Amino acid sequence: MAHGGICILLVAWVMSASHLCLVTCTEEGALQLIDGETGFQGILRIFHNAAWGTICATGWDFNATQVACRQLGYPGAALSSIPFDIVPPSGDVWHNNVKCRGNEETLEDCQSEGMVARTDCLQGAGLVKIQCQVSNYLGCIAVDDGSPALTGKSQPKDPDDLSVVSCIEKCRMGGFQYAAVQAPSSCDCGTYGEKPAEMGGEHLEKCNLSCPGGDMEICGGPSHASVYDVSQGSCGGKTMGKNISIVSPGFPGKYSAGFTCRWEATITGNSFTTVRMPVLSLTGGDKVVITQGGETRTVVAEDTFEETVVEGVTKVTVLFTSEADSAGAGGFMLTFTDDSYCPPAEITNGSLLVDDVMYRPRDIVEVQCDPGFMPYRKFTTCSKSGDWYPEPRCIVYNKWNSWEFRRTILFISLIAVCVLFLMFMLTICYLLCGDTKKKHDGRYYGINTDSGERHTHDGETSPKEEYKAVGMEDAGDIDEEGREAVIPLASEVDV
């Protein structure tokens, strides 16, 4: 009975410890999406003060969505304004009026007014709901009236059937590199060197229409088209870049049975790469095998993929296998993202010493200015948030405020301090080590004038005073007897 009680207590302790770890093992500022129709959309929740809470949509913008999506592991934010009805979850609203520049590493690095009353938020702007990019969405480009989005080839679609997946499949089969979709029925294909090259992947926030054949996909907008790389949803291939996404066949739809796909990726970013799998939905014995830097990692159904940062890896191989009897599932999205960096700084009347490169956090770079200007601070540091600190800028040259002048003043001040310190030490040494009068048992020594021998005075008259009394002309103060005793008369001296 005693042993049974101990076992019950042990089991209870393990369960409580496990529950505790579910809370305490979550990092402050962690994000998650809940209640969306897909894994890449939903209400955004943030972990704060050991509890999950939500964010009020007041002041929320596309830059904030970009930061949140990248923190979640997606390539970035989708521009869709697709409404999806979600019952607001319970819990505190931890943040309100969040303001981001768009280059922050985490949402916690953005400005926020902090906690707000839940009822006030729900009656106002409501909670933040976002949708993130799926794989190789390149951005949004302007389309002239009546002109195709890309000049390669148009693929007219039934308005009820237009979707990103179907357009990408047609363009890929036609040998094109890009697919552009624009509701209600436009699917255009193109190759490198056309509008996507000019576009540069910029997000114009003009694409906000859902696809007729795929409610959760973005199909451009009025006078704008959404452009995708056709490698999305393909079974294998080769890809290169500093930010790479690899997705299962048919993504964002379900994959089918009997697939064996192989991808080869070349990472061209800096030496640090963050590896994430924000979407992971496998079934049965289906698996994803990732080989990088000589190490192999196998991901199967029910696995959780922990975010990792690898260094010095440039070649990655991904192998996906779905068994012949697989029921299929949502698939996966694997992303390789260049770690945080500081872009080239835009400096009026100057630049960084080595410009047009991407600097990593903790890099210290010299600021150089045009003739007639001088750096406010000679060096600037790339911070973890992706900003330069202090802000690099050039000011009008002033010799009294120049770096050379300040360096000279500093050097002179240093010499002055050293000289004063040396004088101080010499003064202390003189006071402690100076000559003093020697005293021996409180007695003074002199010479007996009669015998010429040395004698000792116990009185208070010093030898100097005795010699003065004996040998000076002002000896009038000495009585006659004393004078005769001290100095004999010449008549008394034997010749």
C-alpha positions in Angstrom: 0.0 0.0 0.0 2.8 2.3 0.9 4.6 1.6 -2.4 1.3 2.2 -4.3 0.9 5.6 -2.6 4.5 6.5 -3.5 3.9 5.6 -7.2 0.7 7.7 -7.3 2.6 10.7 -5.9 5.4 10.1 -8.4 3.0 10.0 -11.3 1.3 13.1 -10.1 4.6 14.9 -9.8 5.6 13.9 -13.3 2.3 15.1 -14.7 2.6 18.5 -12.9 6.2 18.9 -14.0 5.2 18.2 -17.6 2.4 20.7 -17.4 4.8 23.2 -15.9 7.3 22.7 -18.7 4.6 23.3 -21.3 4.4 26.8 -19.9 7.8 27.7 -18.6 9.7 26.0 -21.5 8.0 28.4 -24.0 10.2 31.4 -24.7 9.0 34.9 -23.9 7.7 36.5 -27.1 7.0 33.3 -29.0 4.2 33.5 -31.6 1.6 31.1 -32.9 -1.4 31.2 -35.3 -4.6 29.5 -34.2 -8.1 28.8 -35.6 -7.2 29.5 -39.3 -8.4 27.4 -42.2 -4.8 26.8 -43.1 -1.6 26.5 -41.1 -0.3 29.8 -42.4 -3.2 32.0 -41.3 -5.2 32.7 -38.2 -5.4 34.8 -35.1 -1.9 35.8 -33.9 -1.0 34.9 -30.3 2.1 35.9 -28.3 3.5 34.4 -25.2 4.0 36.9 -22.4 4.2 36.8 -18.6 4.0 33.0 -18.8 0.7 33.0 -20.6 -0.6 33.1 -24.2 -2.5 36.3 -25.2 -3.5 38.2 -28.3 -2.7 41.5 -30.0 -5.1 44.3 -30.7 -5.3 45.4 -34.4 -5.2 49.1 -33.6 -2.2 50.5 -35.5 -1.3 47.1 -37.0 0.1 47.3 -40.6 1.9 45.3 -43.2 5.4 45.8 -41.7 4.2 44.2 -38.5 2.8 41.3 -40.4 6.1 40.8 -42.2 8.0 40.7 -38.8 5.4 38.2 -37.3 5.5 35.9 -40.4 9.3 35.8 -40.5 9.4 35.1 -36.8 6.9 32.2 -37.4 9.3 30.8 -40.1 7.5 31.9 -43.3 9.2 33.8 -46.1 7.1 36.9 -45.3 3.6 38.3 -45.1 0.9 37.7 -47.7 -0.9 40.7 -49.0 -4.3 39.2 -49.0 -7.1 40.9 -47.2 -9.1 37.7 -47.3 -11.7 37.8 -44.4 -11.9 34.7 -42.3 -14.3 34.5 -39.5 -12.7 33.3 -36.3 -14.2 33.3 -32.8 -11.9 35.4 -30.7 -10.1 33.3 -28.2 -10.1 34.0 -24.5 -7.1 35.5 -22.7 -5.5 38.9 -22.2 -4.6 41.3 -25.0 -0.9 41.8 -24.4 -0.1 44.4 -27.0 -1.8 47.4 -28.7 -0.8 49.8 -31.4 2.3 47.8 -32.4 4.7 49.8 -34.7 7.4 48.0 -36.7 9.8 49.2 -39.3 9.7 45.7 -41.0 13.3 44.7 -40.4 13.0 43.7 -36.7 14.1 40.1 -35.8 11.1 39.5 -33.5 7.8 41.3 -32.7 9.1 42.0 -29.3 11.7 44.4 -30.9 8.8 46.6 -32.2 7.3 49.5 -30.3 4.1 48.8 -28.5 1.8 50.6 -26.1 1.4 47.4 -24.0 -1.6 45.8 -22.6 -5.2 47.0 -23.4 -8.6 46.0 -22.1 -10.0 43.1 -24.0 -13.5 44.6 -24.3 -12.1 47.9 -25.7 -10.1 46.0 -28.3 -13.0 43.8 -29.5 -15.3 46.8 -29.7 -12.7 48.7 -31.7 -10.2 47.3 -34.2 -10.5 43.7 -33.0 -7.7 41.2 -32.7 -4.8 40.8 -35.2 -5.5 38.2 -37.9 -2.8 37.6 -40.4 -1.9 35.4 -43.4 1.7 34.6 -44.3 3.4 33.8 -47.6 3.4 30.3 -48.9 6.7 29.4 -50.5 7.7 31.3 -53.6 5.3 34.2 -53.7 7.4 37.0 -55.3 5.1 40.0 -55.0 2.7 42.2 -56.8 3.2 44.0 -60.1 1.2 46.6 -62.0 -0.7 45.5 -65.1 -1.7 47.8 -67.9 -5.4 47.7 -68.9 -5.9 44.9 -71.4 -2.3 43.7 -71.3 -1.0 40.4 -69.9 0.9 40.5 -66.7 3.8 38.6 -68.3 4.7 38.6 -71.9 5.5 34.9 -72.3 2.2 33.2 -72.7 -1.4 33.6 -71.5 -3.4 30.7 -70.1 -7.1 31.7 -70.1 -8.9 30.1 -67.2 -12.4 29.5 -66.3 -13.3 32.2 -63.7 -14.6 29.5 -61.4 -11.4 27.5 -61.7 -8.6 30.1 -61.4 -6.1 29.2 -58.6 -2.5 29.7 -57.9 -1.8 26.0 -57.9 -3.5 25.4 -61.3 -1.8 28.4 -62.9 1.6 27.4 -61.6 1.2 23.9 -62.9 0.3 25.1 -66.4 3.3 27.5 -66.6 5.7 24.9 -65.2 4.5 22.4 -67.9 5.1 25.1 -70.5 8.7 25.6 -69.4 8.3 29.0 -67.9 9.8 30.3 -64.7 7.1 32.6 -63.4 3.3 32.5 -63.2 1.1 35.6 -62.7 -2.5 35.3 -61.6 -5.1 38.1 -61.6 -8.8 37.5 -60.7 -11.2 36.7 -62.1 -9.6 34.7 -65.0 -6.0 35.7 -65.9 -3.1 33.3 -65.8 0.1 34.5 -67.5 3.5 32.9 -67.8 6.9 34.4 -68.2 10.7 33.9 -68.1 13.6 35.6 -66.4 14.2 39.1 -67.8 10.6 40.2 -67.9 8.6 42.1 -65.4 9.5 40.0 -62.4 13.1 41.1 -62.8 12.1 44.7 -62.9 9.7 44.2 -60.0 12.5 42.9 -57.7 10.0 41.1 -55.5 8.5 44.4 -54.1 5.2 44.2 -52.2 3.0 47.0 -53.5 0.1 46.1 -51.2 -2.2 46.2 -54.2 -2.9 42.5 -54.4 -5.8 41.6 -52.2 -8.3 39.4 -54.1 -8.8 35.8 -53.3 -8.7 33.2 -56.2 -12.1 32.0 -57.4 -10.8 28.4 -57.4 -8.9 28.7 -54.1 -10.3 31.0 -51.4 -7.1 31.0 -49.4 -4.8 32.0 -52.3 -4.0 35.5 -53.5 -5.0 36.3 -57.1 -3.9 39.9 -57.5 -6.2 42.8 -57.5 -7.5 45.6 -59.6 -4.8 46.4 -62.2 -2.3 44.3 -60.4 -1.2 40.6 -60.5 0.3 38.2 -58.0 3.5 36.6 -59.3 4.9 33.2 -58.2 7.9 31.1 -59.0 6.7 27.9 -60.6 9.0 25.8 -58.4 6.3 26.0 -55.8 4.5 22.7 -55.6 6.8 20.9 -58.0 8.2 17.5 -57.3 11.9 18.2 -56.9 14.2 20.6 -58.6 17.2 22.8 -58.0 17.1 26.2 -56.4 19.5 28.9 -55.3 19.4 31.9 -53.1 20.0 33.3 -49.6 16.3 32.7 -48.7 14.9 29.4 -50.0 11.6 27.7 -49.6 10.9 24.1 -50.4 7.3 22.7 -50.3 5.6 19.4 -50.9 4.0 18.6 -54.3 0.8 20.5 -54.9 1.3 22.8 -51.9 -0.7 24.6 -50.5 -3.0 21.7 -51.4 -2.7 18.1 -50.2 0.0 15.9 -51.7 -0.9 12.6 -53.3 0.3 9.0 -52.8 3.3 7.5 -54.6 5.6 10.5 -54.8 9.4 10.5 -54.5 10.8 14.0 -54.9 14.3 15.4 -54.5 15.4 19.0 -54.2 18.9 20.4 -54.3 19.4 23.8 -52.7 22.4 26.1 -52.8 22.5 28.7 -50.1 24.2 32.0 -51.2 23.7 34.0 -48.0 26.1 34.6 -45.2 27.6 31.8 -43.1 24.6 31.6 -40.7 21.3 30.2 -41.9 18.1 29.6 -39.9 16.2 26.4 -40.8 12.5 26.2 -40.1 9.5 24.0 -41.0 6.5 26.2 -40.3 4.1 23.8 -42.0 4.4 20.1 -41.3 1.5 17.7 -41.9 2.5 14.1 -42.9 0.6 10.8 -42.6 1.5 7.1 -42.3 5.1 6.3 -43.3 5.6 9.4 -45.4 8.8 11.3 -44.6 11.1 14.1 -45.3 14.9 13.5 -45.3 17.1 16.6 -45.0 20.9 16.4 -45.6 23.1 19.4 -44.9 26.7 19.8 -43.9 27.2 16.0 -43.8 24.4 15.5 -41.3 21.0 13.8 -42.1 17.7 14.5 -40.4 14.5 12.5 -41.0 11.1 14.0 -40.3 8.0 11.7 -40.1 4.4 12.1 -39.1 3.8 13.3 -35.5 7.3 14.8 -35.4 7.9 18.4 -34.3 10.6 20.3 -36.1 12.7 22.5 -33.9 14.2 25.7 -35.4 17.9 25.4 -35.9 20.7 27.7 -37.0 23.5 26.2 -39.2 26.8 27.7 -40.0 28.9 27.4 -43.2 26.3 25.2 -45.0 25.9 25.9 -48.7 24.5 22.7 -50.1 21.3 21.1 -48.9 19.5 18.0 -50.2 15.8 17.3 -49.4 14.1 14.0 -50.2 10.3 13.6 -49.8 8.6 10.2 -50.0 4.9 9.4 -49.9 4.0 5.7 -49.8 1.9 4.1 -52.4 -1.0 3.7 -50.0 -0.6 7.2 -48.5 -3.8 9.0 -47.7 -2.0 12.3 -48.3 -2.0 15.3 -46.0 -1.3 19.1 -45.9 2.4 18.5 -46.7 5.3 20.6 -45.6 7.1 23.9 -46.0 10.9 24.0 -45.3 12.6 27.4 -45.3 16.2 28.4 -45.2 16.6 32.0 -44.2 19.6 34.2 -44.1 20.3 35.3 -40.6 19.7 38.9 -39.5 21.9 41.5 -41.2 22.2 45.2 -41.6 21.7 46.5 -45.2 24.0 49.1 -46.7 23.4 52.4 -44.8 22.0 55.4 -46.7 24.2 58.3 -45.6 23.7 61.8 -47.0 27.1 63.1 -48.2 28.9 59.9 -47.4 28.9 56.1 -47.2 30.3 53.1 -45.3 33.9 52.3 -46.0 32.8 49.1 -47.7 29.4 49.7 -49.2 26.8 47.6 -51.0 27.3 44.6 -48.8 25.2 42.9 -46.1 26.8 43.2 -42.7 26.2 40.8 -39.9 25.4 41.8 -36.3 28.4 43.0 -34.3 30.2 44.1 -37.5 32.0 47.5 -36.9 32.3 49.6 -40.0 34.1 52.9 -40.6 32.0 55.9 -41.9 33.6 57.9 -44.8 32.3 61.3 -45.9 32.6 63.4 -49.0 35.0 66.4 -49.1 33.8 69.2 -46.9 32.1 66.8 -44.5 33.1 64.7 -41.5 31.6 61.7 -39.7 29.6 62.4 -36.6 31.0 59.2 -35.3 34.0 57.6 -37.0 32.6 54.0 -36.6 29.2 52.5 -36.6 28.0 49.0 -35.4 25.5 46.6 -37.0 23.1 45.8 -34.2 21.1 42.6 -33.7 17.8 44.3 -34.7 19.3 45.2 -38.2 19.9 48.8 -37.5 23.2 50.8 -37.4 24.2 52.2 -34.0 25.1 55.0 -33.7 23.3 56.2 -36.8 26.0 56.8 -39.4 25.8 60.4 -40.7 28.1 63.1 -42.1 28.2 66.7 -40.8 29.8 69.8 -42.2 33.6 69.7 -41.6 34.7 71.8 -38.6 38.3 71.5 -37.5 37.4 72.2 -33.9 35.1 69.3 -33.9 37.1 67.0 -36.2 38.3 63.6 -35.2 41.9 64.6 -35.6 41.4 67.6 -33.3 39.6 65.6 -30.7 42.3 62.9 -30.9 45.0 65.6 -30.4 43.2 67.1 -27.4 42.8 63.6 -25.9 46.6 62.9 -26.4 47.6 66.2 -24.7 45.1 65.7 -21.9 46.6 62.2 -21.3 50.2 63.7 -21.1 49.0 66.4 -18.7 47.5 63.8 -16.4 50.7 61.7 -16.4 52.8 64.8 -15.5 50.5 65.8 -12.7 50.6 62.3 -11.3 54.4 62.2 -11.4 54.6 65.5 -9.6 52.2 64.3 -7.0 54.3 61.1 -6.4 57.6 63.1 -6.1 56.0 65.5 -3.5 54.8 62.5 -1.4 58.3 61.0 -1.6 60.0 64.2 -0.5 57.7 64.6 2.5 58.2 61.0 3.7 62.0 60.7 3.0 63.4 64.2 3.9 66.4 64.8 6.2 65.7 65.2 9.9 68.0 66.3 12.8 69.6 63.3 14.5 69.0 63.0 18.2 70.8 60.4 20.4 69.2 59.8 23.9 68.2 63.5 24.1 71.9 64.6 24.5 74.0 67.1 22.6 77.8 66.7 21.9 80.5 69.4 21.9 84.3 70.0 22.3 85.9 70.9 25.7 87.8 74.1 25.2 90.5 73.3 27.8 91.4 69.8 26.8 90.1 69.7 23.3 88.2 66.5 24.1 84.7 65.8 23.1 82.1 66.3 25.9 78.4 65.9 26.4 75.9 68.6 27.3 73.0 67.5 29.4 71.5 70.9 29.5 69.2 72.6 27.1 71.9 74.7 25.4 72.7 73.3 22.0 76.3 72.9 20.7 75.6 75.7 18.2 74.5 78.1 21.1 77.6 77.1 23.1 80.0 77.8 20.3 78.3 81.1 19.7 78.7 82.0 23.4 82.3 81.0 23.3 83.5 82.4 20.1 81.4 85.5 19.3 82.0 89.1 20.2 78.7 89.5 21.8 79.8 87.4 24.7 79.1 90.3 27.0 76.1 88.5 28.4 78.5 86.0 30.0 79.7 86.9 33.5 83.4 87.5 34.2 84.0 84.2 35.9 82.5 82.4 33.2 84.5 84.3 30.6 87.8 83.6 32.4 86.8 80.0 32.7 86.1 79.7 29.1 88.7 82.0 27.5 92.1 82.4 29.3 93.8 85.9 29.1 96.7 86.3 26.9 98.9 87.2 29.9 98.2 83.9 31.5 99.4 82.0 28.5 102.9 80.6 28.8 105.0 81.7 26.0 
